[in-house]
Amino acid sequence: MLKLAVVGSRSAYGRLAGIAGGIAVGVCLLLLLWGGANGLSARDDRGAWLRVDGSLSASTPVAAGDPAAAGPATPAPLTADTVLMRTNPVEVFRDQLINRRDFAALSSATVKIPGIDHLPAPGQYYASPALQRLIESTPRDELGDRFGQFAGTIDDAALPGPDSLIVITGATETELRQSGRAFLVSDFTTNPYGGSAAAYSTVLSIGAIAVFFPVLLLISIATGLGAVQRRERFATLRLIGASPQVISRIAAVETAVPSLVGALLGVVLAAVLRPAAAQIPVNGTRMFEADLGAGWVAATAVVAVVVAASALVAAHRTARAGIGPLGVTRAVHEKTPTMWRIVPLLAGLGAMITAVVTIRVLEVRLPWLESPLLIGGFVLILVGIVVIGPWLTRLVSRIGLRQARSAAAVIAVSRIQRNPVATFRSVSGLVIAVFVVSVFAGASSIIQTTEAPPARPGLLQPTSLHATVGAGHTPARVSEAARQAKDLPGIRSATVGYGPAALSGRDAGPEIYLRAADAPGLGFEDIPATEAVAVDSSFLYFWTTQPLALTPAPAGTLDGLVPVVIVLDTDGTPEAMDRARTALNGSGITAIPATSPLDIKLQSATRLIQGLAVLAYLGMFVAIAIAGLSLAVATASAVLDRKRVLGLMRLMGMPVSVLRRIITREAAVPLLTVLLLSIGLGFLVAWLMVTGINDAYRVTWPAPDYFAALGLSLLLALGAVAATFSLIRGNTAMTVTRFE
């Protein structure tokens, strides 16, 4: 039986090689995607301790007490089983965000900080390898002076990826308490997503399914190569006495052998391509190569499932075909698709709509119900598109048959009407790819990039930076820090703003007071002729888009006020901006790191959503590439399966150009039939998915990349069909067309 399966003619060897090649590509992609999904999870787990909001599994504010009670609050004491930690919202170098954590602890502290063996002393820091390389290659007054003296590197076990920019610095307890942003920490969380864990898992699951499905279609199409040739051989075997059971076993073995070879080759390809795949940056960093390893257990499982499924499907198809001794002489007619094929699609839409109604209308959050409805509904929609495609294709072919005016059109549309399932199967991969691309494009459109306000009088200038001053610092010390910063290259002015108390948030204090002589350095033009002026504190914030005016302040207003903010104006060069940022952050008087209006471009969307957008574009690329390959394989298979019919047409005098037009129409009709449906369903599903996860998000008009992806899909379709034109000429020659 094995000899019958693997020994044959040159065309049989080509068919077996085609099956093995398709399986190899599919298994390689499955393993890389599996490893990528596991790697993303492992990476997020390693970086869980960096979460700012709700990231601490055991933490308390540094001050305790009843705010309504008289007298000051009693500070929570620092003990051996706690450390004092301050999280900085923004630490920027050029256009890169740096995760910074400042710690203070007793010498007897037992708390273990991820990635380091010992707590840094005040003035020392531990850095990730990527950040330390950046520090060493940059002048210290632009970056290194922000952190102090290098004490060591952070271990990879606490880094999301090799490009992560993370720093752990040591500070005094007094400094952190005065900042008003410190916590007493006894342990670190292992939940990387906080309250959004279920939503994040749902998104990743839907994304993984969206990419896996085209891969499965590719494997299915590849195992069907040369189906007609196999039926001819099996009919010959039946003629010499082989039973249907023997034929089914031969078909299973014949498919299992190249599937096993292809699956093993796919495992090798995945291992070879793993280093290259690890270089793809996601959410600002590449992945460690080890993260992409699916493991031998997973690889063995994939190989076993693919080979077993391929063999079982081949045996089932052969048994269902009912091949007899004269099977080669009769056509295998398809069962006419009916309207019932719309049921899976409607069921999937119903499940996702139910989840959205539960969230938005009933205003009930049930993660145990929402995730299964969204994921299950998405799977049903994918299946529904493939199932309903042949029915829609047949409806369109009936209309097209009435409008056909050429021989190529009549022949192509007639075959589509007789075999809508087989015809649609060849383009199903591309149809699913268009749907997946539309889903990814719609989901990623929720990211709205906010540009910094333009340089206008009355607004904080884009080339300036500001930092709030911590409590307890004298005016003399703050003025000296401003003077030293102004002496640096590229710094044009240094302005100190005053107020009754230190700023603690966006609503802290209605006005900031400054000397009128310093107002031009902030971009103001209409300056009152007084010694001091005042401006609303919203002047410091990027969401202020309307210019503010200065108001005169009474003489002597600055007496008794405390410095609350320092604003440095630069010449706008990256070196000057980083130099100013380092001067402020390393001065020891700022409550939070210096920020610039330009930083809004780095924070216009959450890091999580930005990372998902990158994954979405990667998913688009993978889906389109798989779809193009699937269409090429399916179209080639259709030509090989019909070479006798096409050859007879050539014998009757039909030109090769007409045969090419027939093949092109057979691919174009089912594709165009379901194309608009796939696009519309893709954006509808994206809206349902995004709304089901967070109703604050809005799906907007897709980015130009989406239309480029659609154009690439159509080009791949044309290329895949054109690639089979040489097969038409070679397999329809007079010497090839014969009857045994």
N, C-alpha and C positions, 0 to 999 in steps of 0.2 A: 504493500500500500504506500509506503514511504517513497519507493522508487517511482511509482505512478505519479506521486504528487510533485516530485522535484525534477524528474527527467522529462524532457520535451524538446520542442523545436526552439529556434532562436527567438521567435516571438513570445513563446511561453516563458523563456528566461527573462525577456524584457518585462513581461507582465509581473513576474515574481519580484524582479528588481524594483519595479514601480511600487508594488505593495510594501516592500521592505523600506524603500525610501520614504514613502508617506508615513508609515508607522514610526520610523526613526525621528522624523521632524516632529510628529505629534507627541511622542514620548519625551523628547528633549524639552519641548515647550511645557509639557505638563510638569516635569520635574523642576524646571527653572521657576515656574509660577508657584509650585508648591513650596519650593525653598524660599522664594521671595515672600510669600505670605507668612511662613514661619519666621523669616528674618525680620520682617516688619514688627511682628509681635515681640520677638526677643529684643529688638532695638528699643521699642517703646518701654518694655519692662526695665531695661537698663537705665533709661532716662527718667523713670517715674519719679525719682527723688528730686528732680529739678522742677516739678510742677509748683507754680506759685500759689494759685487759688486752690485751697483745700488739699495741698500736697502733703501736709504734715499729718502723719497718722496719730501723733500724740503731741499737741502743742497748746500753749496758752500765751495770751498777750503778756508783755512784760509788766503791765500794771494791772492790779486787781482791786476790786472794791466797788462800792455803789456810786455811780456817777452822780446821783441825786443827793448823796450824803454830803454834809459839810466837811470841809478840809480836804487836803490833797489825798489822792489815791495811794495806797501802800504798794510799793514795788514788789512783784513776785521775786523771791530770792533765786539766785543761781546756785544749783546744787551739783553734786558729783554725777548724778544721773541725768543731767540736762546740759544743753549748750544753748547759747544765745545766737540766733541766726537772723540776718537781715537779707531779704531778697531785693535786688535792684531791678526795677521794671525795664530800664534801658541802659545798656552799655554797648556803644557802637564804635566800630573802627571801619572807616570808609563806608561801605554799604553792607557791612556784616554785623549781625547781632551777636553779642557775647553774653553767655549765661554767667552771672557773677553771684556768688554767695559769700557773705562775710560772717565770720564766726568769732565768738568769744567764749571762753570756757575756763573753769578752774583747772589747776594743775592735776587734780585728782579725777578729772572727768572720765567717765567710762563709755560715753556715747561714741559709737562707731560711725564716722562720716564715710559714705560710699566712695571707694576709689583711692583712699589715702590711709596710711597706717597711723599717722600722728597728726594731731591738730596743729595748724600753723600758728606760730607766735605772732603777736602784733607786728605788722610791718613785713610779714612774709606771705608767700602765696604758693599754691600748687596750681599747675596749669595742665590742660590737656596737651598732648604732643603737638597737635596742629596749631594751637594757640601759642605754645612756646616757640615753635619755628617762626611764627609770625612776629613774635616779640623780638627774637634774635635778629631778624632780617629788617627790622624797622628802627629808626632812631628812637632812643628811649624817651625823648620829650614828646613823642607822638603816641606812644602806647605803653611802654614798659614802666614808666614812672607812675602810672595809675595804681600799680599793684604792690610795689615794694621789692623785696629781695626774693629771688627764686629759691624755693625749698625742695621742689621735686615735681614729678609728673603724676597726673591722675591715671589710675589703672584703667585699661580698656573695659573692665567689668562695669564701670560706672559711666561709660561714654556711649551715647547712641550710635556713633559711627566714627570713622577715622578722621573726618573733617570737623568734628564737633569742637566749638570754641567755648570752653568752660574754664572758669577760674575760681578757686577757693582761697580766700584771703583771711588773714588773721587781723583782729582788731581788739581794742580794749572794750571792757564792759560798759564803761561810761560813754564812749563814742556811740556804741550801738543803741544804748538806752536813750540818748539824747536825740537820735534820729526819729524816734517815734514810730519806727517801722520794723521793730525786731520782735521775735517770738522766742519763747523758751521751748526747746525741742528735745524730746526724749527718744524719738524714733522717726523713721522716714517711711512714707507710704510705698506700697508696691503696686498701687493702682495708677497706671499712667494716664487715665482719662477722667478720673473723678466721676461726677454724675453723668458724664456723657459716654461712659464705657459701652452701654448697650447700643447707643446710636452709632458709635464708631465701629463696633463689631458688625452691626447691620450693614453699614456702608461697605466695609471690607468684604463681607460675605457676598453682597450683590456684585461688587466689582470682580471678585474672583470667579463667580459663576458666569458673569458676562464674558470673561476672557476664556474660561474653560470650555464653554459651549462651542465656539467655533473650532477649537482644537478637536473636540469629539466629532464634530461634523467632518473635519479633515480625515480623521482616522476611518470613519465610516465610509467616506467616498473612496479612500485609497484601497480599502479591502474589497471594494466592488469592481476593481479594474478587471477587464476582460471577462465579464460575466457571460456574455454570449459565447465566447470561445470555449469557456468551461462547459456550458450546456451542450455544445456540439460534441466535445470529447466524452461527456458523460452519456450522451445518447448512444455513442458508439459502444461504450462499455455495457450499457443496458442491452444493446443488440446482441452482444456475445454472452449474455446471461447474468450480468451483475444485478443484484437486487437493489431496490431503492435504499435500503439501510446501508448497504455497502457504498453506494454512491454518496450518501450523506456523510459517511465517515471519511471517504476519500476527499470530499470537498472540505471537511473540517481540517484534515491533516494538511491539505494543499495550502490552505490559508494560514494555518498555525505555524508552519515552518518559516515562511518569509516574515510573518509577524514576530516570531521569536527573534529572528536575526535582526529585524528592524528595531525591535524594542531594546535589545542589548546594545545595538549601535546608538540608539537614542540616549541610553544611560551614559555611554562614553562621551557623546557629544555634549551632554549637559555638564559633565565634569570638565571638559575642555573649555566650554564657553563660560563657566562660572566666574573666572577672574575678570573676563570682559564685562559680564553682567553686573558684577559688583562695582564697576566704575560709574554706573548710572546714578547721578545724585537725586535723592528724594528728600524733600524738606531740608535742603541745605547741606546735606552730607551724603557721601557714598556709604555703602554698607560694607561691613567686614566680610571677607570672602567666606569665612566659616558660617556666616548667617544664611547663606544661600544653599548650604548643603541640606538636602532633604533627608539624608540618612539611608543606610542600606536597607533598612526595613521598609521604608517608603518606596525606594527604588524597586525592591523585589515585589512589593504589592502592586505597583503600577505595571510592571512587566507581566506578572501573573494575570492580572485583571484584563489587560489589553489583549494578551494572547488568547485567554479563555473566551473573552467576549467575541473576538474576531472569529474564532473557530466555531462557536455556537451559532453566531449570526450566519456564517457561511453554510453550516449544516441546515439551519432552519430555512434559509432562502432556497437551497437546493431541494429540500423535501417539499416545500410549498409549491415549487415550480412544477412538480409532477412530471419530471422528465421520463419519457418512455423510449422505446426503441426507435420511434419515428419523431422524437421530440425536436430534432433539428429542422424538421420540415414545417412546423407550425409555429406561429407567433404566440408569444405569451401576452395575453391581453390584461390590462390593468383594470381593477375595479373602479368604476366611476365615482369620483369624490362627490360627496353630498354636502348640504348646508350644515349638517351636524358638526362639521369640522370647526365651526366657529365657537363651539362650547369651551374648549380650553382657554382660548383668548378672552372670552367674556368672564370666565371664572377667575382668571388672573387679575383682570382689571377690577372685578368685584372685590377681590381680597384686598388689593391695595387701596381702593376707594374706602372700604370699610375701616381700614387702619387710619386713614386721614380723617374720616368723619368722626371717629372716636376721639381723635386728638383735637380737631379744630371746632367741631360743632358741639360735641358732648363735653369737651374740655377735660377729658380723663386720660391720664397717662398710665398705661398698663404695659410695661416693657415685655412681660411674658407673653402678651398677645400681639403687640405691635410688630415685633421682630419676625415671628413666624408668618404673619399676614403679609408683610412687605417682602420677605425673602421668598416665601411660597408663591405669592402672586407674581413676582418677577420670573420665577422659573416657569410658571404656567404660561406667561406671556411669550417667553422664548419658544417654548414648545408649540404654543398656539400659532405663532407666525409661521413656523415650519409646516404645521398641520393644515392651516387654512390656505397656504400658498398655492397648492395644486388646484383647489376649488376655484380660487380667484383667477388663476391662469387659464383654466378651462372656460370660464365665463368670457374672458377677454378673447380667447381664441375663437369662440363661436361668433363673436362680433367681427373679429378680424377676417374670418373666412368669407364673410359676405362682402368685405371690402377689398379682398385680394385681387390684384390685377396682373400679377406676374407668376411665372412658373415657380420661382423660388419662394414667393409668398404663399402660394397655394400648398406646396409641399411642406413647408415649415409649419404653417398654421394647422394643417391636417394632422401632422405628427403630434403637435402639442395637444390637440384635442383628443387624440387617441391615447397618448401617454403623458398626461399632465404631471403625474407624480415623478416619473423619471426625468422629465424635462425640468421641473422646478428643482429637483434635487441637485442639479448641476450648479445652479446659482444660489442655492440656499445659504451657502457660506457667506457670500457677498451681501445678501439681504440681511442676514443676522449681523454682519459687520456694520452695515449702515445703521441698523437699529442701535447697536452697542455704542457706536460713535456718537449718535444723537443723544443717547442717555448720558454719556460722559460729558459731551459738550454742554448739555443743559444743566447738569449738576455743577460743573465747574464755572458756569456763568454767574453763580451767586457771589463770586469774589468781585468786589468793586474796589478798584484801585483809586485811592484818594490822593490827589495831587496837592502839594504844598501851595499855600496862597502865594500869589505873585508879590514882588517887592513893591509896596505902596506905602506912602506916608500914613502913619497911624496904625500900622500893623508891624508885628515883630518880623524883622527882615530875615529872608531865607538863609543869609550868610552868617547869621548870629547864633549864639548858643546862650542858654541861661540855666542856672542851677539855683535851687532854693537853699538858703543858709540854714543850718541846723541851729537849734536853740542853744543859748549859753555862750555864743561867740561875741566878743566885744567888737564895737565899731572899728577900733584901731586895727585889730587883727584882720578883719574883713577888708578894710581899706588897703592894708599892706598886701594881701593876697591879690586884690584887684590891680595894684600898681605893678606887682611882679608879672602878672599875666599880660599887662599892656606892653611891657618891655619885650615880649617875645616876637620873633619875626612873623609877619602876617596878621598880627592883632592890631586893629585900627583904633579901638576904643574899649574901655572897661567902665561899666556903669554899675553903681550900687543902688539898689532900691530899698526903701525903708518902710516900716509899718509898725503898728502897735505890738504885734506878736508874730512869731515865726509862722510861715504858711504851712498848712498841713493838708491841703486838698484844693480842688477846683473852686470850692465855694468859700474858701478861707479869706476873709477880709475883703471889703468892697474896693479899696483903693491902695495904690502903691505910690509913695512919695519919693521924689528924686530932685537933685539940684537942676535948675533950669539950664545951667551950662552943659550938663551931660545929655540933655534931651536930643540934640542933633545926632549923637552917636547911636540913638535908637531909631533914627529915620524920621523923626518929627520935623515939620517945617514951620507950622504956625505955633510959635512958642510964646506964651504970655510973658510980659516984662516984669517978672517977679523973681525972687531968689529961689523959691521952691515951687514945684508944680506937682500935680497929682494925675494919675491915670488909673482907670479901672483895672483890677487885677486880671480880668479876662484877656488883657493884652498879651499875657504870657502863653496863652493856650492856642493850639493850632486850629481849633474849631471856630475861632473868631474870624469871620470873613469880612465884617464891616469895619472900616477904619474908625479908630477912636481918637477923641480930641483931648488935649491936655487942658486941665483947669488950674487956675492960679491957687496957690496955697498961701495961707497967712505967713508972715515973717516969723521965723523961729519955730516953724512946724517940725523941722527935723530934730529939734532938741527933745530928748527923751524917747525918741523912737529907736527901734532896733533894726539892724540890717536883716532883710528877709530874702533878697535875691541879688545875684550878680549876673549881668548880661555882658557878654563879650561879642564885639562885632569884628569880623574877619574880612580878609580880601576874597574869600570864597574858594580858595584852592583847597584840595583835600588835605594837604600837609598842614595848612593853617587851621583848618577845622579840627583836625585830630590833635594838633598842638594845644589849641584852646580847650578842647575837651579834656585832655590830659592834665592841663594846668588846674582846671576846676576840680576834677575828680580826685587829683592827688593832693589838693590843698588841705584836706582834713576838715574843712568847714562846711561842706555841702551835705544836705540831708539825703538827696538822691542824685544819681549821676546827671551830668549836663545833657540837655536835649536841644535839638534844633528843629525848626519847622520842616526841614527836609527829612527828618526821621519818620514822619507820618507815612512815607512811601514804604517803609519797612514794616509798619504796624497796621496798615489799612485793612488787613484781614488776619485772623488768628493763624498761628503756625500750623495748627491741625488742619484747617481747611486748605491752606496753601499746599501742604503735603499731599492731601487728597487730590488736589487739582493736578499736581505733577503725576500722580498715579493714573489719573484719568487720561492724560495725554499719552502716557506709556501704553495704557490699555487700548487707546485708539490705534496706535502704531501696530501693536501686536495683532489686533483684530483685523485690520486692513491687510497686513502681510499674510495672515493665515487665509483670509478670504480670497486673495489673489491666487495663492497656491492651490486652494481647493477648487477654484473655478478652472484653472489650467488642467488639473488632474481630471476633473469631471468631464470637461469638454473633450480632452484626449480620449477618455474612456468611452464617451459616446461615439466618437469617430471610429475607434477600434471595434466597438460592438456592432456598428452598422456598415462596416467596410464592404460587405458583400452587396448590400442594397445600394450603397453609393457607387460601387464598382459597376453594377448593372446599369445604373443611370449613365455612367460614362460610356459604357459599351453601346448604349442607345444614342450616343452623340451629344450628351449634355456637357457643356464646357466646365472646366474646373472652377472658373469664376462663379458660375451659378451655384455649384456645390458650396463654395465658401459663403455665398450670400445666404444659403439655407442654414448653415451652421450659425452664422451671425444672428439671423432672425430668431433661431431657436433659443439662443442665449438672451437676446434683447427683450423679447416679449415677456417672459416670466419675471425678468429683473425689473423692467419698467412698471409691470403690473403692481408689484408689491413695494416699489421703492418709496412712493409718497406715503403709503401706509406705515412703513418702517420708520420714516422720519417723524411723522406725526405721533406715532406711538412712543418713539424714543423720548421726545420732549414731554409728552404727557406723563410717562413713567418717571422722568427726571423730576418733574414738578411734584408728583405724588410722593416720590422718595424723599426729596428735600423737605417738603412740607411735613411729611410724617416724622422726620427726624427733629426738625426745629422750624416752627411756623414763622420764625423771625426772618428766615432766609427767603429770597425772591429769585426766581428763575428769570433771567433777562435775555436779551438778544445775544446769540452766540458770538464768540470771538471769530475773527477772520480765519483762525486755524481750522475751525470746523468746516468752512467752505473749501479750504485747501484739502482737508481730509476727504470730503466728498468728491472733489475733483480727482484726487489720487485714486479713490476707489473706482471711479469710472475709467480712468486710464489703465488701471490694473485689469479691469474687465476687458477692455479692448486689447490689451497686450496678451492676456490669457487666451482669448479667442484667436488672435492673429498667430500665436505660437503654434496652433494646431493646423494652420494652413499647409504646412509642409507634410503633415501626416495625411492630409486628404489626398495630395498628389501621390505620395508614396504608397498608400494603401488602397488606391482605387485604380491602379494601372491594370492594363489588360492581362498581363502575366500573373497578377495576383488574384484576379477575380476568376474563380473556377469552382467547380463542384466535385467533391471527392466521390 
